[in-house]
């Protein structure tokens, strides 16, 4: 079971800007699906349905190489 990251979009948004959707990405940045999920819960559910272990962001500005930025969903 591969880890996938539930990434809030748009990336690099200014402080206070709303998250418009979530995407599923592998560690190297390639998207798992081409679907934009309205909520984080939808993205987590989809990742689990595909047999992946989803990780959600613990911080606003994420770095996939830093395990402190992620937690298991």
Helices and strands as residue ranges (DSSP letters): E 3-9, E 21-25, H 40-49, E 53-57, G 67-69, E 70-72
